[in-house]
Amino acid sequence: MNGRTDYTKQRDGRVNRNEWESILGRLDVVVDEISRALGWPTRIEEPRDGSTSKR
């Protein structure tokens, strides 16, 4: 399945966390490839739950 098919299927129903993680992982790869092609710096990894670590 491609990204659009996955998203359309999951947009219209309930999905488990593993299915979403799979899509998010593939989107991360696409973002990284585009960033490299445009010469942008790599992104800083943050937790998926939105929390940030305090130093």
C-alpha positions as CSV (number, residue, x, y, z in Angstrom):
1,M,0.0,0.0,0.0
2,N,1.1,3.5,-0.6
3,G,1.0,6.4,1.9
4,R,-2.2,7.9,0.4
5,T,-4.1,4.6,0.6
6,D,-2.9,4.0,4.2
7,Y,-4.0,7.4,5.2
8,T,-7.4,7.2,3.6
9,K,-8.1,3.8,5.1
10,Q,-7.0,5.0,8.6
11,R,-8.7,8.4,8.4
12,D,-12.1,6.7,8.1
13,G,-11.8,4.2,11.0
14,R,-10.1,3.2,14.1
15,V,-6.6,2.0,13.8
16,N,-4.1,0.6,16.3
17,R,-0.9,2.4,17.4
18,N,1.4,0.2,15.3
19,E,-0.4,1.1,12.1
20,W,0.0,4.8,12.8
21,E,3.6,4.4,13.9
22,S,4.3,2.7,10.5
23,I,2.9,5.7,8.6
24,L,4.6,8.2,10.8
25,G,7.9,6.4,10.3
26,R,7.5,6.5,6.6
27,L,6.7,10.2,6.7
28,D,9.8,10.9,8.7
29,V,11.9,9.2,6.0
30,V,10.2,11.3,3.3
31,V,10.9,14.5,5.3
32,D,14.5,13.5,5.8
33,E,15.0,12.8,2.1
34,I,13.5,16.1,1.1
35,S,15.6,18.0,3.6
36,R,18.8,16.4,2.3
37,A,17.8,17.2,-1.3
38,L,17.2,20.8,-0.3
39,G,20.4,21.0,1.8
40,W,18.5,21.7,5.0
41,P,20.0,20.7,8.3
42,T,18.8,17.5,9.8
43,R,16.0,17.8,12.3
44,I,16.4,17.3,16.1
45,E,14.6,14.2,17.3
46,E,11.8,14.7,19.8
47,P,9.6,12.2,21.6
48,R,6.4,11.5,19.6
49,D,4.3,12.1,22.7
50,G,5.2,15.8,22.6
51,S,7.0,15.8,25.9
52,T,10.4,17.4,26.1
53,S,13.2,16.6,28.5
54,K,14.2,19.2,31.0
55,R,17.9,19.8,31.5
